Amino acid sequence: MLEIRDVHKSFGKNEILKGVDLTVDKGDVVVILGPSGSGKTTLLRCINFLERADKGTATFGDLNVDLHSASKKEVLAVRKKSAFVFQNYNLFNNKTAIENVAEGLIIGRKVPKEEAYKISRDALDKVGLSNKYDSYPSQLSGGQQQRVGIARAVALNPDVILFDEPTSALDPELVGEVLEVMKDIAREGTTMIVVTHEMGFAKDVAKKVIFMDGGNIIEEGTPHEIFVTPKEERTRRFLRRVLPGEYDFEI
């Protein structure tokens, strides 16, 4: 469904991605783990053309694009097949929840306003915000704002949703409500690529877990393979650090 090949990206002399390959099948939940600066977010942003890769290709079903030289038309085609959930919500502060969700449908997809609002209400209902249609971001908690962001992505009915550390900006007590919404969406068969530090989510929901470091994919496998029987010492060191006391690998 989605194939990423040989993605490179540098900022100045700092090489962030060093030839990353990634395959995602329809309905997969792929979780990308790794330390800060490993290239996780940059990879997501290159897939969605929020950054231009220096090199690499992407195949979305029957759509093949060069991640460096894609035309504006090709970029728009990719964005119609994907949606992005940002770590800092990226909502319009002067628009209500339903207006935030409907905006992309009306402006980006040219959906008639009445239909866009129906789709938006359904999406907000799905994330548990049926009583917040007319609330502005300033009237919502961080968790509720992020759920609006997820509803905005769901409303677009994309082939894949890209989540960039969707809980990292939240107070700890609000993380659970967002993860539960993401689990519900995953259970419906939505294809998802999730950059996160939430190990429990990765264990419970992911079909494939990828560990990145230094701009490369170090190891990938099922949650059991990564969390129980990791092959690479770098993966084991990471798990010992982020889950102290839980891992004492002697492999």
C-alpha positions, 0 to 999 in steps of 0.5 A: 500500500505504501512503500518508501525507498532510499530516503535521504534528508540533510539540514546543512551538514547534518544528515538526518535520514541516511537511506530509509526504506519502509513498507506499510500494508493496508490496515497496518499500525506501524510504530516508530520508536527511537531517541530524539534526533534519530530522524523519526519526525523528519521521515514522517514530514518527508512522506507528507511533503512537509519537508522535501527529501534530498532523495527517495521515492514513495509509492502510495498504491498506484501513485509513484512520486519522487520525494525530492522533485515531485510536482505540485500536482503530485504533492497534492495527490499524496496529501489526498491519500494521507493525513497528518496529526501534529504533536502541537495540535495545529488548530485555528484558534479563531475557529470552532472544533467543527470549523477546524475539522471542516476546513480541510474538506471545504478548502482542500477537497472542495466538499460542499459545506453542508456535506463537510459539516456532516462528515465533521460531526461524525468525526468529532462523534468518533473521538468523543467530542459530540458536545464540543462542536462549537467550542474554540481551542481555548475552551478545550483541554490539550487532550480535547484539542488533540482529539479535534486534530485526530478528527480532522485527519479521520474526516479526510478518509485518507489511505494512511494517517501519520501521527507525529508524537501525538501525546508528547505535548499533553499533561500526563493525565490527558495522554490516556484519552488520546491513546484510547481514541487512537486504539479505537481508530486502529481497531477499525482497520485504519492504516497508521504510522505513529511516531511515539514514546508510548511503549504501551501503545506500541506493545498493544496496538502495533503490527510492526515496530521500527526502531530508528537511530542516527538516521537509519532503521536499526531493527524492525519486527513485531512487538514481541520481536522488538520488546521481548527478543530484540536482536540489536544491542542498540535496541536493547540499550534504548529499551533499558533506558526508556523502560528501566527495571523492565529489561535485563537482556542477556542475549 
